[in-house]
Structure formats: structure tokens, C-alpha cells
Amino acid sequence: MTGFILCKCNLTSDEIHAQKDAALSSIRAQRDALLQKTDGTQAADNPSSKKQLWATYRQKLRDLPKTIV
């Protein structure tokens, strides 16, 4: 299995949920930073020909937490 690390763990349900919540929080923080870095791409005075591509990218970032839960 490529891309997966398997281990035997004796985690409680609460510990599993806590780890999942921490991982999602980290993903959201990284996502928020990427959104903030690309805010300027959607400014009204930005004549960028790639504005729609940036808009699609930013929407995928916003949707990311929902796609991995």
C-alpha cells in the first residue's frame, strides 16, 4: 500500500477523535493561509486573465475540509 503508514495502536475513541480534530485544524490553518495569500487575485481592479483559475483554486481550498472528513 503506497502512501499509507499502518501501525498497531491502542487508541481510545476519544483519542482518535482528538487526533482527527487536530489534523483537520492544521489543514484548515494551512488552507486559510493559502486563501489569505491569494486574496489579491480576486480584487475588482485586478485585470488578471487568470482570475477565474484563481477563483476555482480558492473554491477548492474552501471545499477541502468537507472533502476529507
N, C-alpha and C positions, 0 to 999 in steps of 0.2 A: 504494500500500500504506500504509494508515494504521497508525501505531503502530510502524513498523519504521524503523530507520536502516540503510541499506546503505552499505557502504564497500568499497573495494578495499584489502585488507590482505595483507601478505606475512608472515603469522604462521606459525611452525612449529607442529607438532602439540603440542609441549611448551608453547609459549606459549598456545595455545588452551586446553589443559587447565588451565594455571595461572590464566588469566582466569576460566574456568568455576568452578574451585575457590574463587577469591576471591569471585566473585559469590554462590556458594552459602553461603560462610562469612558474608558480610554478611547474607544473607537469614535464616540461622539465628540470627544475633545479634539481628536485629530481632524475629524470631519469639520468641526466648527472653525478650526484654524485654517483649513483649506478654503472654506467658504469666505472667511474674512480676507484672505489673501487675494481672492478673485472678485471681491465686491466691485472694484473699479471697472471690470469688464462689462457691467450692466448699466453703467451710468448713462443717462439720457444724452449727454454730449459726447459719448464715445462712438465714433463713426466706424468702429471696427467691423470689418467684413466677416469676422469670425464670431460675432456676438451671439448668434444662435447656437453655435457649437459650445460656447462657454455656458449658455443658458442650459443646454442639455446636460453638460458635465455637472453643473451646480445642482440640477434637479436630481441627478443620480446620486450625488453626495447626500442630499436631503433624504432621499429614499433608502439610503444604505442601512440604517438601523432596522428598518422594517423587513428588509430582505434577508437578514441574518438571524433573526430571532427564532 
